[in-house]
Amino acid sequence: MKAEYRFDYSKSKPNRFASQIGPDTIAVVLEPDVAKVFHSSDTVNAFLRSAIAAVAASGKPQKA
């Protein structure tokens, strides 16, 4: 890794997706094999909510 990097910010562009992300949103990067299964944030969220419900229904205490 270099001690210092020089970036040419004159060629930078605004993030065109920034307006779609709300203040309470967290962006998560999926590994390619996972992204092949989940094609949208809706499917990821639905699966995670079902996993949360299954864990909560098991009655086992959650670890932080």
PDBQT receptor file of N, H, CA, C and O in Angstrom, charges set to zero:
ATOM      1  N   MET A   1       0.841  -1.163   0.000  1.00  0.00    +0.000 N 
ATOM      2  CA  MET A   1       0.000   0.000   0.000  1.00  0.00    +0.000 C 
ATOM      3  C   MET A   1       0.897   1.239   0.000  1.00  0.00    +0.000 C 
ATOM      4  O   MET A   1       1.887   1.304   0.728  1.00  0.00    +0.000 OA
ATOM      5  N   LYS A   2       0.538   2.201  -0.814  1.00  0.00    +0.000 N 
ATOM      6  H   LYS A   2      -0.267   2.148  -1.405  1.00  0.00    +0.000 HD
ATOM      7  CA  LYS A   2       1.324   3.422  -0.886  1.00  0.00    +0.000 C 
ATOM      8  C   LYS A   2       1.091   4.285   0.347  1.00  0.00    +0.000 C 
ATOM      9  O   LYS A   2       0.034   4.216   0.975  1.00  0.00    +0.000 OA
ATOM     10  N   ALA A   3       2.073   5.086   0.683  1.00  0.00    +0.000 N 
ATOM     11  H   ALA A   3       2.931   5.142   0.173  1.00  0.00    +0.000 HD
ATOM     12  CA  ALA A   3       1.938   6.007   1.815  1.00  0.00    +0.000 C 
ATOM     13  C   ALA A   3       0.958   7.134   1.488  1.00  0.00    +0.000 C 
ATOM     14  O   ALA A   3       0.308   7.678   2.380  1.00  0.00    +0.000 OA
ATOM     15  N   GLU A   4       0.859   7.478   0.209  1.00  0.00    +0.000 N 
ATOM     16  H   GLU A   4       1.387   7.036  -0.516  1.00  0.00    +0.000 HD
ATOM     17  CA  GLU A   4      -0.024   8.575  -0.197  1.00  0.00    +0.000 C 
ATOM     18  C   GLU A   4      -0.565   8.307  -1.592  1.00  0.00    +0.000 C 
ATOM     19  O   GLU A   4       0.141   7.779  -2.451  1.00  0.00    +0.000 OA
ATOM     20  N   TYR A   5      -1.815   8.672  -1.811  1.00  0.00    +0.000 N 
ATOM     21  H   TYR A   5      -2.388   9.101  -1.113  1.00  0.00    +0.000 HD
ATOM     22  CA  TYR A   5      -2.443   8.543  -3.118  1.00  0.00    +0.000 C 
ATOM     23  C   TYR A   5      -2.888   9.921  -3.583  1.00  0.00    +0.000 C 
ATOM     24  O   TYR A   5      -3.334  10.743  -2.784  1.00  0.00    +0.000 OA
ATOM     25  N   ARG A   6      -2.762  10.163  -4.883  1.00  0.00    +0.000 N 
ATOM     26  H   ARG A   6      -2.400   9.494  -5.532  1.00  0.00    +0.000 HD
ATOM     27  CA  ARG A   6      -3.204  11.425  -5.470  1.00  0.00    +0.000 C 
ATOM     28  C   ARG A   6      -4.393  11.131  -6.385  1.00  0.00    +0.000 C 
ATOM     29  O   ARG A   6      -4.273  10.360  -7.337  1.00  0.00    +0.000 OA
ATOM     30  N   PHE A   7      -5.529  11.742  -6.095  1.00  0.00    +0.000 N 
ATOM     31  H   PHE A   7      -5.626  12.368  -5.322  1.00  0.00    +0.000 HD
ATOM     32  CA  PHE A   7      -6.731  11.535  -6.887  1.00  0.00    +0.000 C 
ATOM     33  C   PHE A   7      -7.038  12.794  -7.686  1.00  0.00    +0.000 C 
ATOM     34  O   PHE A   7      -6.864  13.909  -7.196  1.00  0.00    +0.000 OA
ATOM     35  N   ASP A   8      -7.495  12.604  -8.918  1.00  0.00    +0.000 N 
ATOM     36  H   ASP A   8      -7.636  11.698  -9.316  1.00  0.00    +0.000 HD
ATOM     37  CA  ASP A   8      -7.883  13.717  -9.770  1.00  0.00    +0.000 C 
ATOM     38  C   ASP A   8      -9.383  13.946  -9.592  1.00  0.00    +0.000 C 
ATOM     39  O   ASP A   8     -10.199  13.364 -10.306  1.00  0.00    +0.000 OA
ATOM     40  N   TYR A   9      -9.731  14.798  -8.634  1.00  0.00    +0.000 N 
ATOM     41  H   TYR A   9      -9.068  15.271  -8.054  1.00  0.00    +0.000 HD
ATOM     42  CA  TYR A   9     -11.133  15.047  -8.321  1.00  0.00    +0.000 C 
ATOM     43  C   TYR A   9     -11.843  15.882  -9.390  1.00  0.00    +0.000 C 
ATOM     44  O   TYR A   9     -13.063  16.037  -9.335  1.00  0.00    +0.000 OA
ATOM     45  N   SER A  10     -11.114  16.410 -10.341  1.00  0.00    +0.000 N 
ATOM     46  H   SER A  10     -10.123  16.284 -10.386  1.00  0.00    +0.000 HD
ATOM     47  CA  SER A  10     -11.763  17.177 -11.409  1.00  0.00    +0.000 C 
ATOM     48  C   SER A  10     -12.604  16.264 -12.306  1.00  0.00    +0.000 C 
ATOM     49  O   SER A  10     -13.489  16.738 -13.018  1.00  0.00    +0.000 OA
ATOM     50  N   LYS A  11     -12.330  14.960 -12.272  1.00  0.00    +0.000 N 
ATOM     51  H   LYS A  11     -11.611  14.575 -11.693  1.00  0.00    +0.000 HD
ATOM     52  CA  LYS A  11     -13.075  14.004 -13.085  1.00  0.00    +0.000 C 
ATOM     53  C   LYS A  11     -14.177  13.298 -12.289  1.00  0.00    +0.000 C 
ATOM     54  O   LYS A  11     -14.865  12.427 -12.822  1.00  0.00    +0.000 OA
ATOM     55  N   SER A  12     -14.343  13.664 -11.033  1.00  0.00    +0.000 N 
ATOM     56  H   SER A  12     -13.784  14.372 -10.600  1.00  0.00    +0.000 HD
ATOM     57  CA  SER A  12     -15.346  12.994 -10.202  1.00  0.00    +0.000 C 
ATOM     58  C   SER A  12     -16.764  13.429 -10.583  1.00  0.00    +0.000 C 
ATOM     59  O   SER A  12     -16.980  14.521 -11.107  1.00  0.00    +0.000 OA
ATOM     60  N   LYS A  13     -17.715  12.545 -10.305  1.00  0.00    +0.000 N 
ATOM     61  H   LYS A  13     -17.539  11.657  -9.880  1.00  0.00    +0.000 HD
ATOM     62  CA  LYS A  13     -19.121  12.804 -10.599  1.00  0.00    +0.000 C 
ATOM     63  C   LYS A  13     -19.930  12.562  -9.327  1.00  0.00    +0.000 C 
ATOM     64  O   LYS A  13     -19.535  11.746  -8.493  1.00  0.00    +0.000 OA
ATOM     65  N   PRO A  14     -21.053  13.256  -9.168  1.00  0.00    +0.000 N 
ATOM     66  CA  PRO A  14     -21.904  13.006  -8.007  1.00  0.00    +0.000 C 
ATOM     67  C   PRO A  14     -22.464  11.580  -8.051  1.00  0.00    +0.000 C 
ATOM     68  O   PRO A  14     -22.670  11.018  -9.127  1.00  0.00    +0.000 OA
ATOM     69  N   ASN A  15     -22.705  11.013  -6.887  1.00  0.00    +0.000 N 
ATOM     70  H   ASN A  15     -22.538  11.470  -6.013  1.00  0.00    +0.000 HD
ATOM     71  CA  ASN A  15     -23.291   9.681  -6.801  1.00  0.00    +0.000 C 
ATOM     72  C   ASN A  15     -24.762   9.769  -7.209  1.00  0.00    +0.000 C 
ATOM     73  O   ASN A  15     -25.564  10.381  -6.503  1.00  0.00    +0.000 OA
ATOM     74  N   ARG A  16     -25.116   9.172  -8.326  1.00  0.00    +0.000 N 
ATOM     75  H   ARG A  16     -24.465   8.676  -8.900  1.00  0.00    +0.000 HD
ATOM     76  CA  ARG A  16     -26.487   9.275  -8.837  1.00  0.00    +0.000 C 
ATOM     77  C   ARG A  16     -27.482   8.471  -8.007  1.00  0.00    +0.000 C 
ATOM     78  O   ARG A  16     -28.691   8.641  -8.166  1.00  0.00    +0.000 OA
ATOM     79  N   PHE A  17     -27.000   7.605  -7.132  1.00  0.00    +0.000 N 
ATOM     80  H   PHE A  17     -26.018   7.466  -7.003  1.00  0.00    +0.000 HD
ATOM     81  CA  PHE A  17     -27.886   6.799  -6.302  1.00  0.00    +0.000 C 
ATOM     82  C   PHE A  17     -28.049   7.368  -4.896  1.00  0.00    +0.000 C 
ATOM     83  O   PHE A  17     -28.856   6.851  -4.123  1.00  0.00    +0.000 OA
ATOM     84  N   ALA A  18     -27.320   8.398  -4.549  1.00  0.00    +0.000 N 
ATOM     85  H   ALA A  18     -26.665   8.818  -5.177  1.00  0.00    +0.000 HD
ATOM     86  CA  ALA A  18     -27.340   8.938  -3.195  1.00  0.00    +0.000 C 
ATOM     87  C   ALA A  18     -28.728   9.409  -2.774  1.00  0.00    +0.000 C 
ATOM     88  O   ALA A  18     -29.083   9.279  -1.603  1.00  0.00    +0.000 OA
ATOM     89  N   SER A  19     -29.505   9.940  -3.675  1.00  0.00    +0.000 N 
ATOM     90  H   SER A  19     -29.216  10.045  -4.627  1.00  0.00    +0.000 HD
ATOM     91  CA  SER A  19     -30.833  10.435  -3.316  1.00  0.00    +0.000 C 
ATOM     92  C   SER A  19     -31.803   9.298  -2.986  1.00  0.00    +0.000 C 
ATOM     93  O   SER A  19     -32.834   9.538  -2.358  1.00  0.00    +0.000 OA
ATOM     94  N   GLN A  20     -31.494   8.073  -3.397  1.00  0.00    +0.000 N 
ATOM     95  H   GLN A  20     -30.657   7.878  -3.908  1.00  0.00    +0.000 HD
ATOM     96  CA  GLN A  20     -32.366   6.931  -3.137  1.00  0.00    +0.000 C 
ATOM     97  C   GLN A  20     -32.143   6.342  -1.747  1.00  0.00    +0.000 C 
ATOM     98  O   GLN A  20     -32.950   5.540  -1.276  1.00  0.00    +0.000 OA
ATOM     99  N   ILE A  21     -31.070   6.730  -1.099  1.00  0.00    +0.000 N 
ATOM    100  H   ILE A  21     -30.415   7.381  -1.481  1.00  0.00    +0.000 HD
ATOM    101  CA  ILE A  21     -30.730   6.180   0.207  1.00  0.00    +0.000 C 
ATOM    102  C   ILE A  21     -31.178   7.142   1.290  1.00  0.00    +0.000 C 
ATOM    103  O   ILE A  21     -30.730   8.288   1.342  1.00  0.00    +0.000 OA
ATOM    104  N   GLY A  22     -32.066   6.672   2.154  1.00  0.00    +0.000 N 
ATOM    105  H   GLY A  22     -32.430   5.741   2.112  1.00  0.00    +0.000 HD
ATOM    106  CA  GLY A  22     -32.578   7.492   3.245  1.00  0.00    +0.000 C 
ATOM    107  C   GLY A  22     -31.571   7.613   4.373  1.00  0.00    +0.000 C 
ATOM    108  O   GLY A  22     -30.565   6.903   4.391  1.00  0.00    +0.000 OA
ATOM    109  N   PRO A  23     -31.835   8.511   5.315  1.00  0.00    +0.000 N 
ATOM    110  CA  PRO A  23     -30.895   8.736   6.407  1.00  0.00    +0.000 C 
ATOM    111  C   PRO A  23     -30.743   7.534   7.344  1.00  0.00    +0.000 C 
ATOM    112  O   PRO A  23     -29.716   7.407   8.011  1.00  0.00    +0.000 OA
ATOM    113  N   ASP A  24     -31.744   6.653   7.407  1.00  0.00    +0.000 N 
ATOM    114  H   ASP A  24     -32.578   6.756   6.866  1.00  0.00    +0.000 HD
ATOM    115  CA  ASP A  24     -31.678   5.479   8.277  1.00  0.00    +0.000 C 
ATOM    116  C   ASP A  24     -31.284   4.207   7.524  1.00  0.00    +0.000 C 
ATOM    117  O   ASP A  24     -31.341   3.111   8.081  1.00  0.00    +0.000 OA
ATOM    118  N   THR A  25     -30.886   4.352   6.267  1.00  0.00    +0.000 N 
ATOM    119  H   THR A  25     -30.840   5.243   5.814  1.00  0.00    +0.000 HD
ATOM    120  CA  THR A  25     -30.534   3.206   5.444  1.00  0.00    +0.000 C 
ATOM    121  C   THR A  25     -29.069   2.856   5.614  1.00  0.00    +0.000 C 
ATOM    122  O   THR A  25     -28.208   3.731   5.707  1.00  0.00    +0.000 OA
ATOM    123  N   ILE A  26     -28.801   1.548   5.654  1.00  0.00    +0.000 N 
ATOM    124  H   ILE A  26     -29.500   0.837   5.578  1.00  0.00    +0.000 HD
ATOM    125  CA  ILE A  26     -27.431   1.056   5.707  1.00  0.00    +0.000 C 
ATOM    126  C   ILE A  26     -27.185   0.260   4.433  1.00  0.00    +0.000 C 
ATOM    127  O   ILE A  26     -27.946  -0.656   4.120  1.00  0.00    +0.000 OA
ATOM    128  N   ALA A  27     -26.152   0.591   3.709  1.00  0.00    +0.000 N 
ATOM    129  H   ALA A  27     -25.533   1.335   3.963  1.00  0.00    +0.000 HD
ATOM    130  CA  ALA A  27     -25.815  -0.134   2.489  1.00  0.00    +0.000 C 
ATOM    131  C   ALA A  27     -24.943  -1.333   2.852  1.00  0.00    +0.000 C 
ATOM    132  O   ALA A  27     -24.002  -1.217   3.637  1.00  0.00    +0.000 OA
ATOM    133  N   VAL A  28     -25.271  -2.486   2.267  1.00  0.00    +0.000 N 
ATOM    134  H   VAL A  28     -26.036  -2.581   1.630  1.00  0.00    +0.000 HD
ATOM    135  CA  VAL A  28     -24.535  -3.724   2.514  1.00  0.00    +0.000 C 
ATOM    136  C   VAL A  28     -24.126  -4.295   1.164  1.00  0.00    +0.000 C 
ATOM    137  O   VAL A  28     -24.929  -4.328   0.232  1.00  0.00    +0.000 OA
ATOM    138  N   VAL A  29     -22.897  -4.738   1.058  1.00  0.00    +0.000 N 
ATOM    139  H   VAL A  29     -22.245  -4.711   1.815  1.00  0.00    +0.000 HD
ATOM    140  CA  VAL A  29     -22.402  -5.327  -0.181  1.00  0.00    +0.000 C 
ATOM    141  C   VAL A  29     -22.506  -6.844  -0.072  1.00  0.00    +0.000 C 
ATOM    142  O   VAL A  29     -21.975  -7.440   0.865  1.00  0.00    +0.000 OA
ATOM    143  N   LEU A  30     -23.183  -7.460  -1.021  1.00  0.00    +0.000 N 
ATOM    144  H   LEU A  30     -23.614  -6.976  -1.782  1.00  0.00    +0.000 HD
ATOM    145  CA  LEU A  30     -23.340  -8.911  -1.037  1.00  0.00    +0.000 C 
ATOM    146  C   LEU A  30     -22.207  -9.550  -1.826  1.00  0.00    +0.000 C 
ATOM    147  O   LEU A  30     -21.743  -9.006  -2.828  1.00  0.00    +0.000 OA
ATOM    148  N   GLU A  31     -21.776 -10.697  -1.363  1.00  0.00    +0.000 N 
ATOM    149  H   GLU A  31     -22.152 -11.139  -0.549  1.00  0.00    +0.000 HD
ATOM    150  CA  GLU A  31     -20.790 -11.477  -2.114  1.00  0.00    +0.000 C 
ATOM    151  C   GLU A  31     -21.468 -11.967  -3.397  1.00  0.00    +0.000 C 
ATOM    152  O   GLU A  31     -22.686 -12.142  -3.415  1.00  0.00    +0.000 OA
ATOM    153  N   PRO A  32     -20.704 -12.190  -4.466  1.00  0.00    +0.000 N 
ATOM    154  CA  PRO A  32     -21.299 -12.570  -5.753  1.00  0.00    +0.000 C 
ATOM    155  C   PRO A  32     -22.192 -13.815  -5.687  1.00  0.00    +0.000 C 
ATOM    156  O   PRO A  32     -23.232 -13.855  -6.345  1.00  0.00    +0.000 OA
ATOM    157  N   ASP A  33     -21.809 -14.827  -4.907  1.00  0.00    +0.000 N 
ATOM    158  H   ASP A  33     -20.965 -14.795  -4.371  1.00  0.00    +0.000 HD
ATOM    159  CA  ASP A  33     -22.629 -16.034  -4.832  1.00  0.00    +0.000 C 
ATOM    160  C   ASP A  33     -23.970 -15.763  -4.154  1.00  0.00    +0.000 C 
ATOM    161  O   ASP A  33     -24.975 -16.374  -4.515  1.00  0.00    +0.000 OA
ATOM    162  N   VAL A  34     -23.998 -14.868  -3.191  1.00  0.00    +0.000 N 
ATOM    163  H   VAL A  34     -23.181 -14.371  -2.898  1.00  0.00    +0.000 HD
ATOM    164  CA  VAL A  34     -25.240 -14.503  -2.518  1.00  0.00    +0.000 C 
ATOM    165  C   VAL A  34     -26.088 -13.636  -3.443  1.00  0.00    +0.000 C 
ATOM    166  O   VAL A  34     -27.309 -13.789  -3.491  1.00  0.00    +0.000 OA
ATOM    167  N   ALA A  35     -25.456 -12.737  -4.168  1.00  0.00    +0.000 N 
ATOM    168  H   ALA A  35     -24.465 -12.613  -4.129  1.00  0.00    +0.000 HD
ATOM    169  CA  ALA A  35     -26.177 -11.852  -5.088  1.00  0.00    +0.000 C 
ATOM    170  C   ALA A  35     -26.864 -12.637  -6.214  1.00  0.00    +0.000 C 
ATOM    171  O   ALA A  35     -27.854 -12.169  -6.777  1.00  0.00    +0.000 OA
ATOM    172  N   LYS A  36     -26.348 -13.816  -6.540  1.00  0.00    +0.000 N 
ATOM    173  H   LYS A  36     -25.544 -14.196  -6.082  1.00  0.00    +0.000 HD
ATOM    174  CA  LYS A  36     -26.996 -14.641  -7.564  1.00  0.00    +0.000 C 
ATOM    175  C   LYS A  36     -28.347 -15.162  -7.089  1.00  0.00    +0.000 C 
ATOM    176  O   LYS A  36     -29.233 -15.428  -7.901  1.00  0.00    +0.000 OA
ATOM    177  N   VAL A  37     -28.504 -15.309  -5.776  1.00  0.00    +0.000 N 
ATOM    178  H   VAL A  37     -27.784 -15.094  -5.116  1.00  0.00    +0.000 HD
ATOM    179  CA  VAL A  37     -29.748 -15.823  -5.214  1.00  0.00    +0.000 C 
ATOM    180  C   VAL A  37     -30.741 -14.692  -4.958  1.00  0.00    +0.000 C 
ATOM    181  O   VAL A  37     -31.935 -14.834  -5.220  1.00  0.00    +0.000 OA
ATOM    182  N   PHE A  38     -30.245 -13.582  -4.451  1.00  0.00    +0.000 N 
ATOM    183  H   PHE A  38     -29.275 -13.466  -4.239  1.00  0.00    +0.000 HD
ATOM    184  CA  PHE A  38     -31.088 -12.448  -4.092  1.00  0.00    +0.000 C 
ATOM    185  C   PHE A  38     -30.916 -11.351  -5.135  1.00  0.00    +0.000 C 
ATOM    186  O   PHE A  38     -29.869 -10.709  -5.203  1.00  0.00    +0.000 OA
ATOM    187  N   HIS A  39     -31.940 -11.143  -5.940  1.00  0.00    +0.000 N 
ATOM    188  H   HIS A  39     -32.791 -11.665  -5.884  1.00  0.00    +0.000 HD
ATOM    189  CA  HIS A  39     -31.830 -10.207  -7.053  1.00  0.00    +0.000 C 
ATOM    190  C   HIS A  39     -32.278  -8.789  -6.718  1.00  0.00    +0.000 C 
ATOM    191  O   HIS A  39     -32.157  -7.890  -7.550  1.00  0.00    +0.000 OA
ATOM    192  N   SER A  40     -32.795  -8.581  -5.508  1.00  0.00    +0.000 N 
ATOM    193  H   SER A  40     -32.893  -9.311  -4.832  1.00  0.00    +0.000 HD
ATOM    194  CA  SER A  40     -33.219  -7.233  -5.137  1.00  0.00    +0.000 C 
ATOM    195  C   SER A  40     -33.153  -7.080  -3.626  1.00  0.00    +0.000 C 
ATOM    196  O   SER A  40     -33.068  -8.064  -2.892  1.00  0.00    +0.000 OA
ATOM    197  N   SER A  41     -33.193  -5.848  -3.176  1.00  0.00    +0.000 N 
ATOM    198  H   SER A  41     -33.262  -5.048  -3.771  1.00  0.00    +0.000 HD
ATOM    199  CA  SER A  41     -33.188  -5.591  -1.738  1.00  0.00    +0.000 C 
ATOM    200  C   SER A  41     -34.471  -6.109  -1.102  1.00  0.00    +0.000 C 
ATOM    201  O   SER A  41     -34.469  -6.487   0.069  1.00  0.00    +0.000 OA
ATOM    202  N   ASP A  42     -35.570  -6.130  -1.860  1.00  0.00    +0.000 N 
ATOM    203  H   ASP A  42     -35.572  -5.822  -2.812  1.00  0.00    +0.000 HD
ATOM    204  CA  ASP A  42     -36.831  -6.652  -1.332  1.00  0.00    +0.000 C 
ATOM    205  C   ASP A  42     -36.713  -8.129  -0.966  1.00  0.00    +0.000 C 
ATOM    206  O   ASP A  42     -37.199  -8.548   0.085  1.00  0.00    +0.000 OA
ATOM    207  N   THR A  43     -36.068  -8.924  -1.827  1.00  0.00    +0.000 N 
ATOM    208  H   THR A  43     -35.673  -8.584  -2.680  1.00  0.00    +0.000 HD
ATOM    209  CA  THR A  43     -35.928 -10.353  -1.532  1.00  0.00    +0.000 C 
ATOM    210  C   THR A  43     -34.965 -10.581  -0.368  1.00  0.00    +0.000 C 
ATOM    211  O   THR A  43     -35.192 -11.474   0.448  1.00  0.00    +0.000 OA
ATOM    212  N   VAL A  44     -33.915  -9.804  -0.281  1.00  0.00    +0.000 N 
ATOM    213  H   VAL A  44     -33.731  -9.078  -0.944  1.00  0.00    +0.000 HD
ATOM    214  CA  VAL A  44     -32.985  -9.916   0.848  1.00  0.00    +0.000 C 
ATOM    215  C   VAL A  44     -33.703  -9.579   2.141  1.00  0.00    +0.000 C 
ATOM    216  O   VAL A  44     -33.600 -10.323   3.116  1.00  0.00    +0.000 OA
ATOM    217  N   ASN A  45     -34.431  -8.466   2.163  1.00  0.00    +0.000 N 
ATOM    218  H   ASN A  45     -34.515  -7.862   1.371  1.00  0.00    +0.000 HD
ATOM    219  CA  ASN A  45     -35.143  -8.053   3.367  1.00  0.00    +0.000 C 
ATOM    220  C   ASN A  45     -36.204  -9.064   3.774  1.00  0.00    +0.000 C 
ATOM    221  O   ASN A  45     -36.367  -9.335   4.964  1.00  0.00    +0.000 OA
ATOM    222  N   ALA A  46     -36.928  -9.626   2.815  1.00  0.00    +0.000 N 
ATOM    223  H   ALA A  46     -36.795  -9.406   1.848  1.00  0.00    +0.000 HD
ATOM    224  CA  ALA A  46     -37.952 -10.622   3.129  1.00  0.00    +0.000 C 
ATOM    225  C   ALA A  46     -37.320 -11.856   3.773  1.00  0.00    +0.000 C 
ATOM    226  O   ALA A  46     -37.847 -12.389   4.750  1.00  0.00    +0.000 OA
ATOM    227  N   PHE A  47     -36.205 -12.301   3.232  1.00  0.00    +0.000 N 
ATOM    228  H   PHE A  47     -35.777 -11.868   2.439  1.00  0.00    +0.000 HD
ATOM    229  CA  PHE A  47     -35.534 -13.468   3.798  1.00  0.00    +0.000 C 
ATOM    230  C   PHE A  47     -35.005 -13.172   5.197  1.00  0.00    +0.000 C 
ATOM    231  O   PHE A  47     -35.168 -13.987   6.105  1.00  0.00    +0.000 OA
ATOM    232  N   LEU A  48     -34.381 -12.031   5.375  1.00  0.00    +0.000 N 
ATOM    233  H   LEU A  48     -34.249 -11.369   4.638  1.00  0.00    +0.000 HD
ATOM    234  CA  LEU A  48     -33.850 -11.685   6.690  1.00  0.00    +0.000 C 
ATOM    235  C   LEU A  48     -34.967 -11.545   7.721  1.00  0.00    +0.000 C 
ATOM    236  O   LEU A  48     -34.804 -11.964   8.867  1.00  0.00    +0.000 OA
ATOM    237  N   ARG A  49     -36.085 -10.967   7.333  1.00  0.00    +0.000 N 
ATOM    238  H   ARG A  49     -36.217 -10.627   6.402  1.00  0.00    +0.000 HD
ATOM    239  CA  ARG A  49     -37.216 -10.850   8.264  1.00  0.00    +0.000 C 
ATOM    240  C   ARG A  49     -37.752 -12.225   8.652  1.00  0.00    +0.000 C 
ATOM    241  O   ARG A  49     -38.130 -12.437   9.805  1.00  0.00    +0.000 OA
ATOM    242  N   SER A  50     -37.788 -13.164   7.703  1.00  0.00    +0.000 N 
ATOM    243  H   SER A  50     -37.481 -12.992   6.767  1.00  0.00    +0.000 HD
ATOM    244  CA  SER A  50     -38.258 -14.515   8.038  1.00  0.00    +0.000 C 
ATOM    245  C   SER A  50     -37.257 -15.219   8.951  1.00  0.00    +0.000 C 
ATOM    246  O   SER A  50     -37.661 -15.969   9.840  1.00  0.00    +0.000 OA
ATOM    247  N   ALA A  51     -35.971 -14.993   8.750  1.00  0.00    +0.000 N 
ATOM    248  H   ALA A  51     -35.643 -14.384   8.028  1.00  0.00    +0.000 HD
ATOM    249  CA  ALA A  51     -34.950 -15.575   9.629  1.00  0.00    +0.000 C 
ATOM    250  C   ALA A  51     -35.061 -14.986  11.028  1.00  0.00    +0.000 C 
ATOM    251  O   ALA A  51     -34.924 -15.709  12.015  1.00  0.00    +0.000 OA
ATOM    252  N   ILE A  52     -35.305 -13.688  11.124  1.00  0.00    +0.000 N 
ATOM    253  H   ILE A  52     -35.416 -13.101  10.322  1.00  0.00    +0.000 HD
ATOM    254  CA  ILE A  52     -35.468 -13.033  12.426  1.00  0.00    +0.000 C 
ATOM    255  C   ILE A  52     -36.690 -13.602  13.146  1.00  0.00    +0.000 C 
ATOM    256  O   ILE A  52     -36.641 -13.876  14.345  1.00  0.00    +0.000 OA
ATOM    257  N   ALA A  53     -37.785 -13.777  12.406  1.00  0.00    +0.000 N 
ATOM    258  H   ALA A  53     -37.825 -13.554  11.432  1.00  0.00    +0.000 HD
ATOM    259  CA  ALA A  53     -39.003 -14.314  13.002  1.00  0.00    +0.000 C 
ATOM    260  C   ALA A  53     -38.783 -15.749  13.478  1.00  0.00    +0.000 C 
ATOM    261  O   ALA A  53     -39.274 -16.128  14.542  1.00  0.00    +0.000 OA
ATOM    262  N   ALA A  54     -38.055 -16.545  12.706  1.00  0.00    +0.000 N 
ATOM    263  H   ALA A  54     -37.656 -16.237  11.842  1.00  0.00    +0.000 HD
ATOM    264  CA  ALA A  54     -37.797 -17.938  13.090  1.00  0.00    +0.000 C 
ATOM    265  C   ALA A  54     -36.942 -18.003  14.350  1.00  0.00    +0.000 C 
ATOM    266  O   ALA A  54     -37.195 -18.827  15.230  1.00  0.00    +0.000 OA
ATOM    267  N   VAL A  55     -35.951 -17.155  14.441  1.00  0.00    +0.000 N 
ATOM    268  H   VAL A  55     -35.746 -16.486  13.727  1.00  0.00    +0.000 HD
ATOM    269  CA  VAL A  55     -35.085 -17.130  15.622  1.00  0.00    +0.000 C 
ATOM    270  C   VAL A  55     -35.878 -16.655  16.830  1.00  0.00    +0.000 C 
ATOM    271  O   VAL A  55     -35.753 -17.217  17.918  1.00  0.00    +0.000 OA
ATOM    272  N   ALA A  56     -36.696 -15.619  16.643  1.00  0.00    +0.000 N 
ATOM    273  H   ALA A  56     -36.797 -15.163  15.759  1.00  0.00    +0.000 HD
ATOM    274  CA  ALA A  56     -37.508 -15.105  17.745  1.00  0.00    +0.000 C 
ATOM    275  C   ALA A  56     -38.514 -16.153  18.211  1.00  0.00    +0.000 C 
ATOM    276  O   ALA A  56     -38.779 -16.259  19.408  1.00  0.00    +0.000 OA
ATOM    277  N   ALA A  57     -39.080 -16.930  17.283  1.00  0.00    +0.000 N 
ATOM    278  H   ALA A  57     -38.864 -16.844  16.310  1.00  0.00    +0.000 HD
ATOM    279  CA  ALA A  57     -40.068 -17.952  17.621  1.00  0.00    +0.000 C 
ATOM    280  C   ALA A  57     -39.433 -19.125  18.352  1.00  0.00    +0.000 C 
ATOM    281  O   ALA A  57     -40.122 -19.852  19.068  1.00  0.00    +0.000 OA
ATOM    282  N   SER A  58     -38.127 -19.319  18.180  1.00  0.00    +0.000 N 
ATOM    283  H   SER A  58     -37.568 -18.729  17.598  1.00  0.00    +0.000 HD
ATOM    284  CA  SER A  58     -37.469 -20.451  18.844  1.00  0.00    +0.000 C 
ATOM    285  C   SER A  58     -37.351 -20.239  20.347  1.00  0.00    +0.000 C 
ATOM    286  O   SER A  58     -37.156 -21.189  21.106  1.00  0.00    +0.000 OA
ATOM    287  N   GLY A  59     -37.472 -18.973  20.771  1.00  0.00    +0.000 N 
ATOM    288  H   GLY A  59     -37.630 -18.202  20.154  1.00  0.00    +0.000 HD
ATOM    289  CA  GLY A  59     -37.423 -18.665  22.183  1.00  0.00    +0.000 C 
ATOM    290  C   GLY A  59     -36.029 -18.647  22.775  1.00  0.00    +0.000 C 
ATOM    291  O   GLY A  59     -35.865 -18.470  23.982  1.00  0.00    +0.000 OA
ATOM    292  N   LYS A  60     -35.020 -18.831  21.930  1.00  0.00    +0.000 N 
ATOM    293  H   LYS A  60     -35.154 -18.975  20.950  1.00  0.00    +0.000 HD
ATOM    294  CA  LYS A  60     -33.642 -18.810  22.429  1.00  0.00    +0.000 C 
ATOM    295  C   LYS A  60     -33.180 -17.366  22.558  1.00  0.00    +0.000 C 
ATOM    296  O   LYS A  60     -33.478 -16.547  21.689  1.00  0.00    +0.000 OA
ATOM    297  N   PRO A  61     -32.454 -17.036  23.630  1.00  0.00    +0.000 N 
ATOM    298  CA  PRO A  61     -31.950 -15.661  23.786  1.00  0.00    +0.000 C 
ATOM    299  C   PRO A  61     -30.942 -15.324  22.692  1.00  0.00    +0.000 C 
ATOM    300  O   PRO A  61     -30.176 -16.181  22.252  1.00  0.00    +0.000 OA
ATOM    301  N   GLN A  62     -30.953 -14.090  22.268  1.00  0.00    +0.000 N 
ATOM    302  H   GLN A  62     -31.575 -13.394  22.625  1.00  0.00    +0.000 HD
ATOM    303  CA  GLN A  62     -30.062 -13.621  21.220  1.00  0.00    +0.000 C 
ATOM    304  C   GLN A  62     -28.747 -13.117  21.795  1.00  0.00    +0.000 C 
ATOM    305  O   GLN A  62     -28.729 -12.485  22.851  1.00  0.00    +0.000 OA
ATOM    306  N   LYS A  63     -27.661 -13.391  21.114  1.00  0.00    +0.000 N 
ATOM    307  H   LYS A  63     -27.675 -13.904  20.256  1.00  0.00    +0.000 HD
ATOM    308  CA  LYS A  63     -26.363 -12.835  21.478  1.00  0.00    +0.000 C 
ATOM    309  C   LYS A  63     -26.132 -11.580  20.679  1.00  0.00    +0.000 C 
ATOM    310  O   LYS A  63     -26.544 -11.492  19.523  1.00  0.00    +0.000 OA
ATOM    311  N   ALA A  64     -25.477 -10.606  21.280  1.00  0.00    +0.000 N 
ATOM    312  H   ALA A  64     -25.142 -10.677  22.220  1.00  0.00    +0.000 HD
ATOM    313  CA  ALA A  64     -25.190  -9.342  20.596  1.00  0.00    +0.000 C 
ATOM    314  C   ALA A  64     -24.058  -9.499  19.633  1.00  0.00    +0.000 C 
ATOM    315  O   ALA A  64     -23.677  -8.537  18.966  1.00  0.00    +0.000 OA
TER     316      ALA A  64
